[in-house]
Amino acid sequence: MRSMRFALFTMFMCAGLAVAQIPTPRQEVLDAQHARPTDPWPRARGHVVLALPGSLEVQKSYHEPGGSFSPEFRSFGVSLWITGPHGAILETSDSIPLPQIRQRFVWHDSVVTPSIRTETDEYVANWSVGPAVGHSQLLLNPKLTTDHKLMLVIRSVGPAGAAIESLRWAGGELVVNGRYKLRLTPSPVSVYVGPEGVAGWTTAPAGSSTECHGQSGWCFARLELPGKGTASLHIVDAYPRRAPELTAHRTRSTLEVELPDTRFRDSLDAQVAHIMMATVDNQTRPGEPNQYPLAWLRDGAYEVVALARAGQLDTARELVEYFADKDFFGGFGAEGDAPGLSLWVMEEVAVRVNSRDYDRFLWPAVCRKAEFILGMQSTKEPIQRIFAGPLVPIHRADPDAYKLAEPARDGLIMGRMDLHYPAMYVTAQSYNGLLSAAEFAERLNAQDDARRWRAAAAELKQAWNAAYQPTEPDDRTWISGLWPTWIASDHAAYLKGLDSQWNTNEGWDPTRNDFREIPLWTYFTFSFAHQYLFLDKPKRTFQVLQWFWDHQPSPGLYSWWEGNDEENNFHEWEYVRGWVNPPHVTPHYWAAAECLLLQMDMLTYVDESPGGPVIVVGAGIPASWTSRPMKTHGMLTKLGRVDWTWDGKVMLVKIQGKPVPVRLGSGFPAGAKVSVVSTATDRHGSNAE
């Protein structure tokens, strides 16, 4: 019996070793690149998601600079090759240097998602998805130099590729793995289908082969396009797919913005598109959806607030229900900032929806989450809570995943966040959450609750300011003191501490007008810039924004990043023939939200300092712009819609809400005239006398 057990043990161990030695798709590509270093390979930099809002992770398309594309996650790659008259590759969509690529989002009437337009010296490519899941299209216009040819190439490698075991060209249609159907109009000049990696595979004569099977998944197809006129490639996934249910009418801001620098509007719209296209069902995603296949409360709160303020109220209203229903979710488990952030996002959406029925719908969740904060504020024992959703794999055995908070200390909430206990940050977010809950209570005439929550918030604010030190080392103190919480009372002292952090080794070097090191946590960097905006230091704010505009991973698409590797890795990309050497996580949607919220507040924000509120117009507008006409119409503040128009001398501000003081940003000329028109409305939008 013992010998039989030993034999079985040995058999299973050997089987395990055999499985462990099977290379992942990522490793297959790395091995092939090592064996064939002179062959063309994907760029694996700057990918962005192009997808219908609410679609599943596997339904997301991926685009890389130059126009390389994968129609779905783990599908195949489409790239463009420029060849000489005899077929030699001159350059590909993956090898064209980034400075020679011009890209932008293009929105179309009655179409939810934008297309991505890529222009190079040799072609103009427009990729789009929809109208149904599993459909994508390329419109391609050659601009070829004499004797150059343009090839459309289908390979297993690409932005999000997978092994191609079967390729067949017949009847004017290319069928990939018996599933994806590709049709090119007009018909290609020539077609070659065969295995890649063999001698001469990139220049194999057209027509010599129209099918490929097996080849360890390395089948490819090369289609020569006509040299002139628009070519159209339609890709259809034959597998049935469920249509997204998330309400989304458009994927850009509803603001009307006219400013001297068009990048401001382009960036603003791009952030909305990135956040919305990454949504899965009724959930947000913190970063690129297959890197982060989960909802994370902290990141998502900023994203939903950003969408609501940008005018995407229908979408935000549906997304916020997840925050109302689930108290704790995210890759690190139950975290102490969750109740405060949930209350903030619910209030930011509800105050703009402007419906007593909607307030009542959210009210039970408001009460529950406010009581969580009161519990953390008064507890003498550690608090544990159940959370929804998965943990980051490396933290699945973390015994503290259920720990919400330690006993309060000196009036500060000792909530767990980011695997430690940043009391100043969690206290600030909890303070903001209690004030948000009080706003709900006052609208619903629950005055006792409102007084109780405001009193608790006042205690937190007193404790925070008593504990504040300008030398506080934790970055999280500096991303929450004014934006978004307004908890810091002494703005001069807060500025001193912020400057101390800003001038560290990783901060800003004024002599070079550049960061000393590339920012890793870009959402923190945008938040620092936001604090400076509220401290009336718009020059620093605009320096940060311009720096990011000049350092885009995918030029013209205004996407940002996180870290210098695969942060919080779920290992999904290891099973893809693409993105094999990730420099960071990109896009990152908390960063997109912070950028979007910063830009909107640069145009119009509500100052909630003591003695407020005050509407501040143009706080982030640089003085160099004020000699030209500008306008921002449709800004949805918590005090109502604000429109402003600057003609170079006079600022006209229209407020659809109760009269409130208005202040002009410091970049405008001293003594500039401000004319304010208010249309007073009650809570339900009726005109008030």
C-alpha distance (Angstrom), angle and dihedral (degrees) to the residues before:
residue distance angle dihedral
M1 . . .
R2 3.80 . .
S3 3.84 90.4 .
M4 3.82 90.6 49.7
R5 3.79 90.9 50.3
F6 3.79 89.7 48.8
A7 3.81 90.9 50.2
L8 3.80 91.5 49.9
F9 3.80 90.6 46.7
T10 3.81 90.7 50.8
M11 3.81 91.6 47.7
F12 3.81 92.9 52.0
M13 3.80 92.2 44.8
C14 3.78 91.3 51.7
A15 3.79 90.6 47.4
G16 3.80 89.1 50.9
L17 3.78 92.0 50.5
A18 3.79 90.2 49.0
V19 3.80 91.4 52.7
A20 3.79 91.6 46.1
Q21 3.79 90.2 55.6
I22 3.81 94.1 55.6
P23 3.80 105.2 105.6
T24 3.78 119.3 -124.5
P25 3.81 117.9 -122.2
R26 3.79 87.7 -102.7
Q27 3.79 90.5 55.4
E28 3.81 90.8 46.1
V29 3.79 89.4 58.8
L30 3.80 93.2 45.1
D31 3.81 90.0 50.3
A32 3.81 91.3 48.4
Q33 3.81 91.6 48.7
H34 3.78 89.2 52.0
A35 3.81 91.8 48.9
R36 3.84 94.3 43.2
P37 3.80 106.4 31.8
T38 3.83 94.5 159.2
D39 3.81 94.9 54.1
P40 3.83 120.2 97.7
W41 3.81 114.9 -94.7
P42 3.81 136.1 -177.5
R43 3.77 117.9 -83.5
A44 3.84 92.4 -126.6
R45 3.80 90.6 -163.1
G46 3.78 133.7 106.9
H47 3.77 99.7 6.2
V48 3.81 118.6 174.4
V49 3.78 132.6 -168.5
L50 3.80 119.6 -110.4
A51 3.80 108.7 -172.6
L52 3.79 148.4 124.8
P53 3.82 111.1 -87.1
G54 3.79 111.2 -100.2
S55 3.81 95.1 20.2
L56 3.79 118.4 138.8
E57 3.80 123.0 -95.7
V58 3.81 92.2 -106.3
Q59 3.81 89.7 53.1
K60 3.80 95.4 59.0
S61 3.79 118.5 112.5
Y62 3.80 120.9 -144.1
H63 3.79 129.1 -145.6
E64 3.80 128.3 -169.1
P65 3.82 127.9 -164.0
G66 3.78 111.3 -78.1
G67 3.80 95.1 36.4
S68 3.81 103.4 -76.5
F69 3.79 109.6 150.3
S70 3.80 146.2 -175.8
P71 3.82 115.0 -160.3
E72 3.80 93.7 -149.3
F73 3.78 140.1 2.8
R74 3.83 109.3 -76.5
S75 3.81 94.0 7.2
F76 3.84 117.6 109.4
G77 3.78 140.5 -74.6
V78 3.79 130.8 -99.2
S79 3.78 116.1 -161.1
L80 3.81 137.1 166.3
W81 3.79 124.2 -126.0
I82 3.78 126.6 -164.0
T83 3.79 109.3 -153.5
G84 3.76 137.4 -177.6
P85 3.82 122.0 -115.5
H86 3.82 91.6 -83.7
G87 3.79 96.8 47.0
A88 3.80 101.6 -97.2
I89 3.82 111.5 146.1
L90 3.79 112.3 -113.2
E91 3.81 97.1 176.3
T92 3.79 139.9 -28.4
S93 3.78 136.4 -144.6
D94 3.81 85.0 -100.3
S95 3.80 97.1 51.6
I96 3.81 102.9 44.1
P97 3.83 106.6 111.9
L98 3.81 113.7 -107.1
P99 3.84 94.2 -120.0
Q100 3.82 88.0 60.9
I101 3.82 93.3 54.4
R102 3.81 122.3 86.8
Q103 3.80 115.4 -166.7
R104 3.77 137.7 170.1
F105 3.78 142.8 158.2
V106 3.80 115.7 -103.9
W107 3.80 121.2 -160.2
H108 3.79 121.9 -153.8
D109 3.80 131.7 -158.7
S110 3.82 114.3 -94.1
V111 3.84 91.4 4.8
V112 3.81 117.9 111.7
T113 3.79 100.8 -155.2
P114 3.79 126.4 50.0
S115 3.76 124.4 -123.2
I116 3.79 122.0 -125.2
R117 3.79 114.3 -122.2
T118 3.81 116.5 -158.3
E119 3.79 121.1 -173.3
T120 3.80 125.0 -171.0
D121 3.78 133.0 161.2
E122 3.83 90.5 -91.5
Y123 3.82 105.5 37.7
V124 3.80 149.1 1.8
A125 3.81 115.4 -132.9
N126 3.81 128.1 -170.2
W127 3.81 117.9 -169.9
S128 3.80 121.1 -169.6
V129 3.81 137.7 167.1
G130 3.81 133.2 -145.1
P131 2.89 154.1 -24.1
A132 3.82 79.5 -175.4
V133 3.79 128.9 23.6
G134 3.80 110.9 -90.7
H135 3.81 95.2 31.4
S136 3.79 123.7 108.7
Q137 3.78 134.7 161.5
L138 3.79 139.9 -160.6
L139 3.80 122.8 -156.9
L140 3.80 109.1 -165.3
N141 3.79 129.3 -171.1
P142 3.82 115.8 -173.9
K143 3.81 119.8 -143.1
L144 3.77 94.2 -179.7
T145 3.75 127.2 179.2
T146 3.80 113.8 -125.4
D147 3.84 112.3 -70.4
H148 3.79 93.0 9.1
K149 3.79 120.2 124.8
L150 3.81 130.0 -155.4
M151 3.81 119.2 -137.5
L152 3.78 127.6 -167.4
V153 3.79 106.3 -149.2
I154 3.82 127.7 -164.1
R155 3.80 113.7 -161.0
S156 3.76 139.6 160.8
V157 3.80 89.0 -117.7
G158 3.77 119.0 71.3
P159 3.79 141.4 110.6
A160 3.84 89.9 -49.7
G161 3.81 104.8 -1.1
A162 3.79 134.0 156.0
A163 3.79 137.5 -167.2
I164 3.81 114.6 -58.9
E165 3.79 106.4 -148.0
S166 3.80 95.8 167.2
L167 3.81 133.8 33.6
R168 3.79 125.1 169.4
W169 3.80 130.3 176.3
A170 3.82 112.5 -161.1
G171 3.80 136.5 139.0
G172 3.77 93.2 7.7
E173 3.81 91.8 -57.2
L174 3.80 133.4 106.1
V175 3.82 114.6 -147.7
V176 3.81 117.1 -160.1
N177 3.80 118.5 -157.5
G178 3.80 89.5 -21.5
R179 3.80 88.4 -73.5
Y180 3.79 115.6 70.9
K181 3.80 118.8 62.0
L182 3.80 119.1 -157.8
R183 3.81 123.3 -170.2
L184 3.80 123.4 -176.1
T185 3.81 121.1 -157.4
P186 2.97 121.1 -130.8
S187 3.77 96.3 28.8
P188 3.80 116.0 -99.2
V189 3.79 119.3 -97.5
S190 3.80 89.2 -126.4
V191 3.81 140.5 -7.1
Y192 3.78 134.5 -151.0
V193 3.82 124.4 -175.9
G194 3.79 121.8 -176.7
P195 3.80 147.5 104.4
E196 3.77 121.0 -50.3
G197 3.77 122.8 -139.5
V198 3.82 97.1 46.6
A199 3.79 120.0 113.3
G200 3.80 112.0 -71.1
W201 3.80 94.1 2.9
T202 3.81 95.3 143.1
T203 3.82 92.6 55.6
A204 3.82 100.9 33.8
P205 3.84 109.4 146.3
A206 3.79 115.1 -93.1
G207 3.80 117.6 -110.3
S208 3.79 94.4 24.0
S209 3.81 91.7 106.1
T210 3.82 134.7 15.8
E211 3.81 101.4 174.1
C212 3.79 137.8 52.7
H213 3.80 130.5 -177.6
G214 3.79 133.1 179.1
Q215 3.81 110.8 -13.3
S216 3.83 89.2 149.1
G217 3.79 88.0 -72.9
W218 3.82 94.6 -56.8
C219 3.82 99.1 120.7
F220 3.79 116.0 135.6
A221 3.81 140.3 178.3
R222 3.79 130.2 -147.1
L223 3.81 119.2 -160.6
E224 3.79 120.2 -172.7
L225 3.79 112.2 -142.6
P226 3.78 126.3 -145.9
G227 3.77 110.4 -94.9
K228 3.81 95.1 -124.5
G229 3.79 138.6 36.1
T230 3.80 131.7 32.7
A231 3.78 117.9 -53.1
S232 3.79 120.4 -160.2
L233 3.80 125.4 -155.3
H234 3.81 117.6 -166.6
I235 3.81 119.4 -166.3
V236 3.80 121.5 -167.4
D237 3.80 127.2 -177.7
A238 3.81 106.9 -143.3
Y239 3.81 92.8 -157.2
P240 3.84 112.6 100.0
R241 3.78 113.1 -110.0
R242 3.80 133.2 -169.3
A243 3.79 113.4 -114.6
P244 3.83 116.8 -120.6
E245 3.79 114.6 -101.1
L246 3.80 99.0 -161.4
T247 3.80 111.5 115.0
A248 3.80 109.8 -117.7
H249 3.79 123.2 156.4
R250 3.79 98.0 173.4
T251 3.80 138.5 -8.1
R252 3.78 103.2 -132.4
S253 3.78 137.3 72.6
T254 3.81 119.7 -79.0
L255 3.81 89.8 -141.7
E256 3.78 120.4 116.6
V257 3.78 105.1 -139.0
E258 3.80 128.7 176.9
L259 3.80 113.6 178.3
P260 3.82 135.0 151.7
D261 3.82 93.3 -109.1
T262 3.82 112.5 58.4
R263 3.80 90.1 -161.4
F264 3.79 88.9 75.8
R265 3.79 92.8 62.9
D266 3.80 93.2 38.5
S267 3.80 91.4 53.3
L268 3.79 92.7 45.5
D269 3.81 93.0 53.6
A270 3.80 93.3 42.2
Q271 3.81 92.2 57.6
V272 3.81 90.9 54.3
A273 3.81 90.8 49.3
H274 3.81 94.4 48.2
I275 3.82 93.4 50.0
M276 3.79 94.9 45.7
M277 3.80 97.4 44.3
A278 3.81 89.8 52.9
T279 3.80 95.0 56.1
V280 3.82 117.0 114.1
D281 3.82 117.1 -155.7
N282 3.83 102.9 -44.2
Q283 3.79 95.3 -26.1
T284 3.78 136.7 96.0
R285 3.79 123.5 -135.5
P286 3.83 125.0 -138.6
G287 3.80 94.2 -141.9
E288 3.80 140.2 -8.3
P289 3.84 102.8 -20.7
N290 3.80 100.0 -121.5
Q291 3.80 91.7 45.9
Y292 3.81 89.6 48.6
P293 3.84 106.9 29.2
L294 3.81 93.3 175.8
A295 3.77 143.7 67.3
W296 3.81 115.2 -103.4
L297 3.78 116.0 -163.2
R298 3.80 99.1 -146.2
D299 3.80 97.2 50.2
G300 3.78 92.3 38.8
A301 3.79 93.9 53.1
Y302 3.80 91.3 59.8
E303 3.79 90.9 44.5
V304 3.81 94.9 52.7
V305 3.81 92.7 44.9
A306 3.80 88.7 51.2
L307 3.81 92.2 51.0
A308 3.81 92.1 48.1
R309 3.79 92.8 50.4
A310 3.82 90.3 46.1
G311 3.81 90.3 57.6
Q312 3.81 99.7 -100.6
L313 3.80 91.6 125.7
D314 3.81 98.9 147.3
T315 3.79 91.4 54.1
A316 3.81 93.6 42.0
R317 3.80 91.0 49.4
E318 3.79 91.4 57.3
L319 3.80 94.5 42.5
V320 3.81 93.5 51.2
E321 3.80 92.0 60.6
Y322 3.80 89.2 74.8
F323 3.81 88.9 57.3
A324 3.79 90.4 49.4
D325 3.79 93.6 48.8
K326 3.83 99.8 40.7
D327 3.80 118.9 52.7
F328 3.80 99.8 -170.0
F329 3.79 128.6 21.5
G330 3.78 135.8 144.7
G331 3.75 142.5 96.5
F332 3.82 95.5 -75.8
G333 3.82 96.2 48.6
A334 3.81 125.4 -125.5
E335 3.81 109.9 7.8
G336 3.78 130.8 -171.7
D337 3.80 97.7 -127.7
A338 3.82 92.0 57.4
P339 3.85 100.0 90.3
G340 3.80 93.5 47.2
L341 3.79 94.2 46.5
S342 3.82 91.8 46.1
L343 3.81 91.2 53.0
W344 3.80 90.6 47.4
V345 3.79 95.2 51.3
M346 3.83 92.7 44.9
E347 3.81 91.2 51.4
E348 3.82 93.9 44.7
V349 3.79 90.1 54.6
A350 3.81 97.5 38.3
V351 3.80 95.8 50.1
R352 3.82 88.7 55.7
V353 3.80 95.5 42.8
N354 3.82 85.1 55.2
S355 3.81 98.8 -160.2
R356 3.79 127.5 134.1
D357 3.81 89.2 -154.3
Y358 3.80 89.9 56.1
D359 3.80 90.4 48.3
R360 3.80 89.4 52.9
F361 3.80 90.7 48.5
L362 3.82 91.0 56.1
W363 3.81 96.1 37.5
P364 3.85 98.4 93.0
A365 3.80 90.0 53.0
V366 3.81 90.4 46.8
C367 3.80 91.6 54.4
R368 3.79 93.4 45.8
K369 3.79 95.0 50.0
A370 3.81 94.2 44.0
E371 3.80 88.7 54.8
F372 3.81 89.5 51.9
I373 3.80 87.9 59.4
L374 3.80 93.0 47.5
G375 3.79 88.2 50.8
M376 3.81 92.7 52.4
Q377 3.79 89.7 46.1
S378 3.80 94.1 55.4
T379 3.80 105.1 28.2
K380 3.78 121.0 127.2
E381 3.80 92.3 -174.0
P382 3.83 133.7 52.2
I383 3.81 112.8 -86.8
Q384 3.79 123.4 -139.2
R385 3.80 127.1 -168.9
I386 3.81 137.7 -178.1
F387 3.81 115.9 -113.4
A388 3.79 134.3 -156.8
G389 3.78 127.2 -125.3
P390 3.81 133.3 17.5
L391 3.78 130.6 -43.7
V392 3.79 124.1 -129.1
P393 3.84 101.9 -86.7
I394 3.78 95.9 -118.6
H395 3.83 89.5 55.3
R396 3.80 99.1 45.0
A397 3.79 91.9 107.4
D398 3.82 94.2 45.6
P399 3.84 106.6 131.2
D400 3.83 89.9 -155.4
A401 3.80 94.7 58.8
Y402 3.81 89.8 102.7
K403 3.80 95.3 43.1
L404 3.78 110.4 108.2
A405 3.79 100.5 174.7
E406 3.77 147.4 -12.8
P407 3.82 120.5 -131.5
A408 3.80 112.8 -63.1
R409 3.79 115.8 -97.7
D410 3.82 126.4 -153.3
G411 3.78 89.4 -17.3
L412 3.82 93.1 -54.5
I413 3.79 122.5 121.9
M414 3.80 109.6 -119.1
G415 3.79 95.5 -151.7
R416 3.78 122.9 165.3
M417 3.80 116.0 -117.0
D418 3.81 131.5 158.4
L419 3.83 89.8 3.1
H420 3.82 95.2 -57.9
Y421 3.82 139.8 62.7
P422 3.83 112.2 -95.8
A423 3.81 96.2 177.6
M424 3.81 96.8 -177.9
Y425 3.80 92.5 52.5
V426 3.83 96.3 44.8
T427 3.81 91.2 45.1
A428 3.81 90.8 52.1
Q429 3.80 93.4 49.7
S430 3.82 90.5 45.9
Y431 3.81 90.5 50.8
N432 3.78 90.3 52.1
G433 3.80 90.6 47.0
L434 3.81 93.6 53.1
L435 3.81 91.1 50.7
S436 3.81 88.6 50.6
A437 3.82 89.8 51.0
A438 3.81 89.9 50.1
E439 3.81 90.1 54.1
F440 3.80 89.2 55.6
A441 3.81 91.2 47.6
E442 3.80 93.6 50.8
R443 3.79 92.6 50.3
L444 3.81 89.7 51.4
N445 3.83 92.8 43.9
A446 3.82 92.9 -115.2
Q447 3.78 90.3 141.4
D448 3.80 97.2 163.8
D449 3.80 91.0 56.8
A450 3.79 90.9 45.4
R451 3.81 92.7 53.0
R452 3.79 92.5 45.7
W453 3.81 93.6 50.4
R454 3.79 94.1 44.3
A455 3.79 90.2 50.7
A456 3.81 91.2 51.3
A457 3.81 89.8 47.4
A458 3.81 90.3 52.2
E459 3.80 89.9 54.1
L460 3.80 90.8 51.7
K461 3.79 91.5 49.1
Q462 3.81 91.6 50.5
A463 3.80 91.5 49.3
W464 3.82 92.5 46.9
N465 3.80 94.1 51.5
A466 3.81 92.1 44.4
A467 3.81 90.2 53.3
Y468 3.82 96.3 41.8
Q469 3.80 116.2 120.8
P470 3.84 123.1 179.2
T471 3.80 87.1 -138.3
E472 3.82 93.3 58.5
P473 3.85 102.5 142.9
D474 3.82 100.9 -157.9
D475 3.82 112.9 98.7
R476 3.80 89.6 -147.8
T477 3.80 91.0 71.5
W478 3.78 88.1 59.6
I479 3.82 95.6 49.9
S480 3.80 94.2 55.0
G481 3.82 111.9 31.8
L482 3.81 97.0 94.9
W483 3.79 106.0 -5.9
P484 2.98 113.7 81.8
T485 3.83 102.5 -6.7
W486 3.85 109.0 38.9
I487 3.81 88.6 -148.1
A488 3.84 96.6 135.8
S489 3.81 110.3 94.0
D490 3.81 100.8 -175.7
H491 3.79 104.2 58.2
A492 3.80 93.6 -178.1
A493 3.79 91.4 55.4
Y494 3.79 90.8 45.5
L495 3.81 90.7 51.3
K496 3.80 90.2 51.8
G497 3.79 91.3 54.8
L498 3.79 93.0 43.3
D499 3.80 90.7 52.7
S500 3.80 89.6 50.3
Q501 3.79 90.2 56.0
W502 3.80 93.6 41.6
N503 3.78 92.1 54.9
T504 3.81 96.5 52.7
N505 3.80 121.7 116.1
E506 3.80 90.3 -86.7
G507 3.81 94.3 45.8
W508 3.78 136.8 85.0
D509 3.80 122.8 -47.2
P510 3.83 107.1 -152.6
T511 3.80 92.4 -168.8
R512 3.82 91.2 62.2
N513 3.82 95.8 27.7
D514 3.78 87.1 -130.5
F515 3.78 142.5 96.5
R516 3.78 114.6 -85.8
E517 3.81 88.1 -135.1
I518 3.80 131.9 13.7
P519 3.83 107.0 -90.9
L520 3.79 111.8 -111.8
W521 3.80 100.0 -172.0
T522 3.78 98.2 47.8
Y523 3.80 93.9 176.4
F524 3.82 88.0 61.5
T525 3.81 90.3 50.2
F526 3.80 93.0 51.7
S527 3.81 89.0 47.5
F528 3.82 91.0 52.5
A529 3.80 87.8 54.1
H530 3.80 88.5 50.4
Q531 3.81 91.8 54.6
Y532 3.81 88.6 52.5
L533 3.81 90.3 51.3
F534 3.82 90.6 56.0
L535 3.82 89.0 46.6
D536 3.82 89.8 55.9
K537 3.80 94.9 -110.5
P538 3.82 97.6 128.1
K539 3.81 94.6 158.9
R540 3.81 90.9 66.7
T541 3.79 90.9 44.4
F542 3.79 92.6 53.1
Q543 3.81 92.4 44.6
V544 3.80 89.6 59.1
L545 3.79 93.5 47.3
Q546 3.80 92.8 48.8
W547 3.80 91.2 47.2
F548 3.80 91.0 56.6
W549 3.79 91.6 46.2
D550 3.81 87.4 56.0
H551 3.84 94.2 47.6
Q552 3.78 105.8 50.2
P553 3.84 117.7 153.4
S554 3.80 87.9 -145.8
P555 3.83 106.8 32.6
G556 3.79 114.8 -125.2
L557 3.82 95.3 8.8
Y558 3.82 95.8 84.5
S559 3.80 97.4 -137.7
W560 3.80 123.4 158.2
W561 3.80 136.7 -157.3
E562 3.79 147.5 -139.0
G563 3.81 129.4 -136.9
N564 3.79 128.5 -26.5
D565 3.81 99.2 -84.5
E566 3.81 139.5 16.9
E567 3.79 98.6 -45.8
N568 3.82 115.6 -155.0
N569 3.78 89.8 1.3
F570 3.80 120.9 -149.9
H571 3.85 89.1 -178.9
E572 3.82 95.1 -129.2
W573 3.81 92.5 130.7
E574 3.79 92.3 58.0
Y575 3.81 86.5 75.0
V576 3.79 94.6 54.9
R577 3.80 130.6 86.2
G578 3.77 92.2 -131.2
W579 3.82 142.6 50.8
V580 3.80 87.2 48.0
N581 3.84 99.2 158.4
P582 3.81 104.7 35.0
P583 3.81 111.7 -163.0
H584 3.83 90.9 -167.4
V585 3.80 141.8 -34.1
T586 3.79 110.2 -69.2
P587 2.95 138.0 -150.7
H588 3.78 97.8 28.0
Y589 3.78 114.5 -167.8
W590 3.81 101.4 -162.7
A591 3.81 84.3 57.5
A592 3.81 89.9 47.8
A593 3.80 89.9 50.9
E594 3.81 93.0 48.2
C595 3.80 89.9 49.6
L596 3.81 92.2 48.2
L597 3.81 93.8 47.0
L598 3.80 90.7 46.9
Q599 3.80 92.7 51.7
M600 3.79 93.0 48.2
D601 3.81 91.8 49.2
M602 3.80 89.3 48.8
L603 3.81 84.8 63.3
T604 3.82 100.8 37.7
Y605 3.80 133.1 -9.6
V606 3.79 140.2 161.7
D607 3.81 113.9 -116.4
E608 3.80 105.9 -142.9
S609 3.79 97.2 -176.3
P610 3.83 117.0 132.4
G611 3.78 108.4 -69.7
G612 3.81 92.0 32.6
P613 2.86 168.2 110.4
V614 3.79 99.9 136.2
I615 3.81 126.4 164.7
V616 3.81 108.8 -131.1
V617 3.79 114.3 -157.8
G618 3.79 122.6 -158.3
A619 3.81 96.6 -5.3
G620 3.80 91.6 154.9
I621 3.80 97.5 41.2
P622 3.83 110.1 118.0
A623 3.80 116.8 -128.8
S624 3.82 90.4 -119.0
W625 3.81 89.9 68.1
T626 3.79 97.8 52.5
S627 3.79 95.7 82.4
R628 3.81 88.7 69.7
P629 3.83 132.2 63.3
M630 3.81 115.6 -94.8
K631 3.77 138.1 172.4
T632 3.78 143.0 -174.9
H633 3.81 117.6 -168.9
G634 3.79 127.6 179.2
M635 3.82 102.5 29.1
L636 3.81 106.2 162.8
T637 3.80 106.0 -148.4
K638 3.80 125.2 172.7
L639 3.83 87.1 -105.6
G640 3.80 93.7 53.6
R641 3.78 139.7 -82.6
V642 3.80 115.6 -33.9
D643 3.82 125.6 -161.9
W644 3.77 123.4 -178.6
T645 3.79 135.1 -177.3
W646 3.80 126.4 -170.2
D647 3.82 118.1 -164.3
G648 3.79 95.8 -176.0
K649 3.80 94.4 -88.7
V650 3.81 110.9 33.1
M651 3.81 130.1 45.0
L652 3.81 113.1 -147.4
V653 3.81 112.5 -164.0
K654 3.81 122.9 -171.8
I655 3.82 118.1 -167.5
Q656 3.79 122.0 -168.8
G657 3.77 94.1 -156.2
K658 3.76 142.0 50.5
P659 3.82 117.1 -34.6
V660 3.81 111.7 -86.8
P661 3.81 133.0 170.1
V662 3.82 115.6 -89.6
R663 3.80 126.4 -151.9
L664 3.79 126.9 -167.9
G665 3.80 121.3 -132.1
S666 3.81 116.5 -101.1
G667 3.80 92.2 -115.2
F668 3.81 91.0 72.4
P669 3.83 120.1 88.8
A670 3.80 115.8 -82.6
G671 3.78 110.0 -99.7
A672 3.80 94.4 19.7
K673 3.80 110.4 162.6
V674 3.80 117.7 -110.4
S675 3.81 120.7 -162.9
V676 3.83 116.3 -168.9
V677 3.79 126.6 -165.0
S678 3.82 118.0 -174.8
T679 3.78 127.4 -168.2
A680 3.78 102.3 -162.1
T681 3.81 115.0 -143.0
D682 3.77 133.7 178.7
R683 3.79 123.7 -125.9
H684 3.79 92.4 -79.6
G685 3.80 96.6 49.4
S686 3.83 98.8 -101.3
N687 3.78 118.4 140.7
A688 3.79 111.6 -97.7
E689 3.80 122.2 -150.1
